[in-house]
Amino acid sequence: MLSSHCFLKMSAFTLVVGSAVAFAPVQPASFALRSSTQMPATRKHTARAASRMVNLRCAVADGVTGNVGDQLLDRENAHVVGLLQNPFDAQGSSGAFPGLPEHLSRMVDPPIPDMTPQLDPWGSNAEFPDRCPEDPFGLVREELSPFAESIKSVVDTDHPILSEAAKHFFAQRQGKRFRPTIVMLMSKATAPAPAEHTEGEIYDKQALLGQVTEMIHVASLIHDDVLDEADTRRGGEAVHKLYTNKVAVIAGDYLLARASVLLARLQNTEVTEIMSTALESLVQGEIMQIKTGEDDLLDMMTYLRKSYHKTASLICDACKSAAMLGGHAADSEAATAAEEYGYHLGLAYQIIDDVLDFTGASDVLGKPALADVSLGLSTAPVLYASETIPELKPMIKRKFKQDGDVEKTLRFVLDSDGVDRARQLALFHAQRAVNAIARLPESTERNALISLAHMVLSRKS
């Protein structure tokens, strides 16, 4: 049975995406009278998205029973209509992109460009790749400097507590601005003249996309902290600890609602569909986390699918949307390279996050160490460790609920090669991200995206 907070979260996501689709530019008088076969392509995408969200609301309203993950997958979305490549096949294994190194034999990859850097973040020469800036955030820092104030003005309301809660992360702990930095660097890297791409209608829309992406991300953090009963976030108290669970849920809902309004202002129905699919993925990842069966808890691809939905999908879809707002078609080389980069970078980021759960100190991470295991989550280091330490498997299946399970898991993981193998999996995905983005013409901004892949692997928090 779903908790009320989880139900609120999923209802909020689906309601907001439905709102975003409803706000998308259409011609009301004629739109309702056209049949599906008469409807222009972009209008079809809008109608499909609206229908999709109705189906999702029905699935949520019916409760999480049976294989809800399949219910969520078995609908038309941006993957099905060709705006996004499907990263997984019908059996849940690798689809358009390899999830595991052993799946490479199934892929037909484009040639890797000459001079593509090879990442080596933990080797004897753990420096940034040649020609890649050591501070990729600095390239867009000035452009993002009014970012927090812009979002705070967008989420301002007549209700002081709601305003304060919604603005909390943007006013107090802004984080690294990792996602908007990716969006802005990708927008420049896919522009005809990257260094000169600093103004104009296209640039303004891409900057707005960066705001939308960060608002969606922060809303998901607020909701996740309620579901996980987390006390801290980014080194400070979680929103629900500062206020109440209800205020936190409503603040997250409100952020998503305002993000949907900004998304509609992009006046691009294809990007609306892609970003609504990202929201859908967040819901699907939450359901997977709640309803994964015992045997699937031991499956690495199940872990990667959940990681894609909860983390990588938003990065992946924002990267592709940035390229498409720049004028690239969904199936163009630039847009597909951006999408592939975001997919692999997002997975590398999540895997390293799961490694840090075992190796990082809580004061550095900004959240308690071993938080995932304490929540019953089996991540890459644990799954790899269980391949050589069978005693871990029953603990994974019971979600570490017995006394001493968390402590034993820590000891088993650190005594095994679980952390090292998880790092190698993260390196595999980060290098795939580099290989993808290297297909774009070289520029400082493109190389900064390579730097970000290096930093994802070498980060301590």
N, C-alpha and C positions, 0 to 999 in steps of 0.2 A: 504493500500500500504506500502511495506517495505521501510524503509529508506535505503539510499545507504550504510551507515555504517553497518546496520544489514545484508544487502545482502553480503557485503564484509566479515563479520564475518562468516556467514554460509558457504560461498564459501570457505573460508580459512579452516574451520574445515573439510569439506568434501574432499577438495583437499588433505589436509595433511594426512587424514586417508587413502585415496586412495594410496597415496605415500607410507605410511607405509606398506600397504598390498603388494604393488608392490615390495617393497624391501625385503619382507619375503623370506626365502630360498626356492627356487624351482629349478627344473631341466628344463631349458628352452626348450631344444630340444624335450623332451618327453612330457612335461606338456601340450603343446598346442594340441597334438595329442590324448590325452586320453579323453575318454568320461567320463561323470559324474559317471557312474557306475564303471568304471575302476580306478577312481582316489583314491589314499590313503586318509584316513580320514583327516589328517592334510592339504592335498592339497585341499580337498573339502571345508574346513573352509576358506582357503585363497581365493578360487574362489568365494565362497558365499559372503565373505566380499567385494571383488572387485565389484561384481554385486550389492551388497547392496548400495555401495557408488555411483555407477552410477545412481541408482534409486533416491537416495537422491539429487544428483546434479540436476536431472531432475525436482524433486519436487520444489527445490529452484528456478531453472531457470524459472519455470512456474509462480512463485509468490506465495505469501501466500494467497490463496483463498480457500474458503470452509473449510472443517475440515482437515487441514493439519496435525494435531496431529495424526489422524487415518492413513493418508498416511505414516507417518514416522513409525508408529507401525506395519503396515501391510507389513512387510518384514522380511526375515530371518536375524537374528542376533545371538549374542552369547546366548541370552535367548532362542531363538527358537531351536537352535541346541543342547541345553543341557549343554553348558559350564557354563552358569549362570542360576540361578533360576529366574523365572519371579515374581517380587514383586507385580504385579497387575494382576487382571483377565481381561477378555475381556470387562467387564462393567466398568473398571477403579477403582474397589474396591480392597480390599486386596487380594493378591495372595499367594505367598509362605510365606510371612511374614506379620504379622498383622500391619496395619497402625494405627488403633485405638484400645483402650482396649476392646471395645465392639465386636471386630472381633475375639477375642481369642477363642470363642466357635467354630469357623470354623477350627481351627488349631489342628494338632496332633503334639505336641511338644515332643522332646526327654526328658528323665528325667533330672531334674536339679541336678547336682552333689552335694553331701553333702559338706558343708562348703562354698558354694557359697556366696560371700559377698552380703549384701543388702545395696544399696546406700541410704544415708541420708544426702545430702549435705546442707540442710537448717534446719535440726533439732537441738535439744539441743546438740547432739554429732556429730557435722558436721566435723569430722575428716576423714582422709583417712581410707579405710577399713583395717582390720588387715592384716599384712604381705605384704601390698602393698606400694611400695616406694613413698615417697612424691615428688620426683623429677624424674619422668619417663624420661624426656628429658635428664637428666644427664647420663643415662645408655648408650646412643649412641651419646652424644654430641661430644666426641673426634673423633668418627668415621665420624661424619658429618662435622667436622671442615674444611676439604678441599672442602666441598660441593659447596659453592658459587664460589670458584675459578675454580672448574672443570666445572661448568655450564658456567661461563664467558668465559672460553677458548673454549667451544663448540659453543657458539654463536658469537664468534669473527668474524668480517667481514672486508672487505676492505673499507667499507663505515662508516666513523667515527660516523655520526649521528645515523645510524641504530644500530651500535654496542652499543653506549651509551644508546639509548632508550631500547634496548633489555636487557642490563645488569643492568638497573636502579634498579630494586627490589633486585637483588642479590648483588649489590655493596653498595647501600645506606640503604635500609630498607628491611632486609631479613625476617622479621616477626618471627614467632615462629617455623618455619619449622615443623609445625604440621603434614603434610602429609608424608614427608620423615621419620619423627620419627616413625609414625605408621607403615610404610612399613618396616623399619629396625627392630622394635620390633616384628612385626608379622613374619618376616623372621627368627628371632631367636626363637620365641616361638614355631614355627612349625618345628624347626630343632631337630634332635635326641639328641644333646647336646647343648642346647641354649647358655650357658655361653661360650662355646668354639667356637661358630660359628662366627668367626671374619676374616676369610680369605678363599681363594679357589675360584674355578670357579663359583660355585653356589652362594656364598656370593657376588662375584663381580657383577654377573648378577642382584641379588636382590638390590644391592646398585645402579646399573644403573637404575633399575626400580624406585627407589626413586627419582632419578634426573628427569626421564621422567615425573613422576607424578607431581612434583613441577613445571616443565616447562609448562605443560598443564594448571595447576592451574593459574600460573602467567599470561600466555597468555590470559586466560579467564577473568582475572581481568582487564587487559589492554583494551580488547575489551568492557567489560561491562561498564567501566568508560566512554568510548566514547559514547556508546548507551545511558547511563543514564545522560550524561553531568555532571558527578561528578567532583568536583574541587579537592578533596583530596582522598588519599589512604594511609593507614598505617601511618597516622600522617603527611604526606607531600603532595606535589602537585602530582596530577595524571600525568601520562606520557603525555597525550595529552595536558595538560596545560603547561608542560615544553617545548614541541615541537609543534606539530600540530596534528589534527585528523588523517591526512593521515599517518604521521610518526608513530603514535601510532598503527594504524590498521596494517601497514606493519610490525612493530616490533612484534606485536602479531602473525601475520602470520609466521614470520621468526622463532619465538620461537617454534611454532607448527611444522614447517618443520624440524627443528633440532631435536625436540623430536621424530619425526617419524624415523629419521635416527638412533637414539639411540635405539629406540624400535626394529628396524630391527636387530640390533646387538645382541639382546637377542637370536636370532636363535630359536624362539619358536613360531610356528604359532598359537597355541591355546591362548597363552598370547597375541599375536598380535591381535587376533580377540576380545578377552575380552577388551583390552584397546581401540581398535577402537570403540567398542560398548559404552565405556565410553564417547568418543568424540562425538559420535552420540547423546548420552543422553544430553550433554551440548547444542547441537543445538536444540534438541526437547524441552528442558526446556525454551530456549529463545523464541521459537515460541509459546509455551503455554502462556508465560508471555505477548506476544503481542496480541494473538488472542483469549484468553479465553472469552466466552460469558458472558453476564450479570448474568444469573442464576448460572452459574458455579463459578462465583466469590464468591458466598456465600457458596460453597461446600468445606468442610474440606478435603475430599479426593483429590479434584483437587489441593488444596494447597499442600498436602503431595506429590502428584505425581510431581508437579513442583519442590518442594524442593528436591525430590530424583534426578530428572534429573539435576538440576543446582548444587547441592552440594554433596549429598550422593552417587551418582553413581560412581564418581571418587574414593572416599574413599573405597567403597564396592569392586569395580573391582580391585583396586590396592591391597587390602588385599588378595583377592582370587588369583591374579596373583603371589603375593609373595609366597604363599603356594605352588602353582603349580610349580614355578621355583625351589622350594625346593624338588621337586620329588613327591608331592602328586597329585593323580588323581583328576579330576574335581569333581567327586562325592564322594570323600573320606570324612571321618568325619572331618579331619583337614581343608580341603579346604572349605567345606560347613560351618563349624564353623567360619572360617575367613571371608567368604562372609557375613554371617548373622551379625557378629560383625560390619563389615564396614557399612552395610545398616543401622542398628539401631543407631550406633554412629554418622553417617553422618546426620541422621534426627534430633537426639538430638541436635547436634551442630547448625543446621540451626534454629531450634525452639528457642533455647536460643539466637541466634543472633537476631531473630525477637523480643524477649522479651526485649533485651538490646536496641533495637531501641526506646523503650518507657521509659526505666528505667535508661539507661546509659547516662553519660555526653559525649558530642561530643569530648572533649579533651582526654577522656579515650578511646573512641571507635576508634579514628583515622579517623572518618568520621562524617558528620553531624547527629545529632539525628533526628528521625522522617524521615529519608531519604526514607524509603520504602513507607510510606504513601504519602509523597510528590511526589513519582513516580507513585502513583495510585495503589499500591500493597496492597492487603488485606492479612494479615498474621494471624497466630494462635490467638494472643491476641485480634485482631479486630473481628475475626470470632466468638470467644467465647463470647465476649462482646455483639455482635449483637443478640445473642440468648435471652438476657434479656433486651436489649435496642433496640427496633424496629427502632428507628430513624436512627440507623447506616446503616441499609440495603440499603436505597436509595443512601446514600453517597458512600457505597461500589460499587454499580452498576454503578455509574457515575465516579468512580475512584477518588473521592475526588477533583473534578475539580472546584467546586464552591467556591467562597470566603468564608473563615471561616470553610471549611470542615476539614482541617487538625487540626486546633485548637479544634474544637468540638470533633473530633475523639480522640485526646489525653485526653480530659476531660472525655469522656464517658468510654474509656478503663481503665483509672486510677480509676474511680468511680465504676467500675464493678469488677467482679471476673475474667476478661479476662486474666490478667497476671498470676494469681495463677493457673488457669486451663491450660494455655499454659505451665507453668513450670511442672505441673503434667504430661502433655503429653510428655514433654522432659524427665522426670524421667522414665516414662514407657519405652521409647525407650532406654535410657541409661542402664536401668536394664536388658532389653532384650539383649543388647550387652554384658553385664557382664555374663548373663546366657549362652550365646553362647560360649564365649571365655573360660569359666570355664570348658568346655568339653575337652579342651586340658590339657595335663599333667602339673601339677603345676611347675612353674619356676619363677624366679625373673622377667624375661621378660614378661611372661604371666601376672603376677600380675601388671606389669607396664602398660599393656593395660587396666586393670581394673582401675588403678589410672587415666588414661586419661579420662575414662568415668566419674569419679568423678569430674575431673577438667573441663570437658566440661560443667557440670551443675553449678559449683560454680564460673566460670570465670566472670570477670568484663569487659572484652574487647575481 
